[in-house]
C-alpha cells in the first residue's frame, strides 16, 4: 500500500532536517580549523542530501 501525501511530506521534512544538520556539522568542523575531519564529514552529508533530493523528486514534491 502506498503512503499518503502527508506521510511522504513528513518523511521528506525529516530527511531534509537530518541532511541540513549534517551539512551544518561539516561546516562547523571546517570553520573550527579541522579540514580533514570536515572533508570526512562532508561525505555522509553529501549522501544524505542526495537521498533527500531524490526522495523529493521521486514523490513530486516541489522545492
Number of C-alpha atoms within 10 A of each C-alpha: 3 5 8 8 11 9 10 16 16 11 15 20 14 13 19 19 14 16 22 16 13 20 21 15 16 23 17 13 18 17 11 10 10 13 14 11 12 19 15 11 19 20 13 15 21 14 12 19 19 13 15 22 17 13 18 20 11 9 12 9 13 6 6
